[in-house]
Amino acid sequence: MDARMTGAVLPGGRKVVLEEFPVSEPAYGQVLVEMKTSTICGSDIRAIYREHLGKGAEAYQNVICGHEPSGKIVKVGPGMRRFHEGDRVAIYHISGCGVCHDCRQGYMISCTSPLRAAYGWQRDGGMADFLLAEEKDCVLLPENLSYIDGANVACGFGTAWEVLTRMNVSGRDRLLVTGLGPVGLAVAMLARSMGARRVFGIEANEKRKRLALDLKLFDDVFPAEEGAMASVEAATAGERCEVAVDCSGQPGGRHLAILGTARWGRVGFVGEGNTVQFEPSPDIIHKQITIFGSWVTSIAHMEDAAQHLGRLGLHPESIVTDRFPLGDAAKAYELMDRGECGKVAIVF
């Protein structure tokens, strides 16, 4: 009798359905990963849980959801080159064609081949007892990182690491973060570890504001209201911040990130969706500002992020506020949808 497992599917309309699936056997170059944790990403909520966007990279194909998986390899197929049974891994969540220019750079996120398939979007993801993955998509976890740490690195912390390293954040910089959900918290934690001398946040939700302050990742957090920019100016003696990152994905948050950036500064956009309006001459051109658009990360940089966290003994798990078993996945997604928590994890 074939082994069976439970997995979660998102049909849209703010629903979660648990179904039975066969446990797959790994083929050549594949591994079977026993799931230990799978965290919920804001893009799952925006693009799948609420409604199926059904186009482009976010076209959900009614597979097992979850693109932030971490677990232990329990079976390997033939042709293994690096990984073995018993290895603790996180999964880079886009399996690209492997031969296009972007894939050869490690940026499978930007693969445009029809063979591109993201875990939890176009192929089965981590919200199940087991995950069938390609060996090439695995990232080894340092021994001192937990499985929940690894799941966070798989997307949110990888996204934060990418934008910060591209903007070359260092001890020269004050940082402003707009939108203090899980990615905003990740940006703050990593920026501090890279030497950012002061870190400020702007957040509309009072619960998330309190969480950010409780984690001691920010020098101060200002409410997202009319006086937010005056607060940033007061905290920086009128100079504003050398670097700003918008994680809100909201027009107001993006605009505040631009306005809060000092002359010759850098702005990173990682929050998805919506639009933004600004005045190019006074807001960007005359201030000599550089804008970075950054989408997730490369697999090489995801490995770098995991190693960096391991070396410093930093734990992304600290931003996880709620843990649920797979059987309570509906409650987990409902909580994440309300946007009043930190990271939410399914723990097996």
Secondary structure, 3 states (H helix, E strand, C coil): CCCEEEEEEEEECCEEEEEEEECCCCCCCEEEEEEEEEECCHHHHHHHHCCCCCCHHHCCCCCCCCCCEEEEEEEECCCCCCCCCCCEEEECCEECCCCCHHHHCCCHHHCCCCCCEEECCCECCCCECEEEEEHHHEEECCCCCCHHHHHHHHHHHHHHHHHHHHCCCCCCCEEEEECCCHHHHHHHHHHHHCCCCEEEEEECCHHHHHHHHHCCCCCEEEECCCCHHHHHHHHCCCCCEEEEEECCCCHHHHHHHHHCEEEEEEEEECCCCCCCCCCHHHHHHCCCCEEEECCCCCHHHHHHHHHHHHHHCCCHHHHEEEEECHHHHHHHHHHHHHCCCCEEEEEC
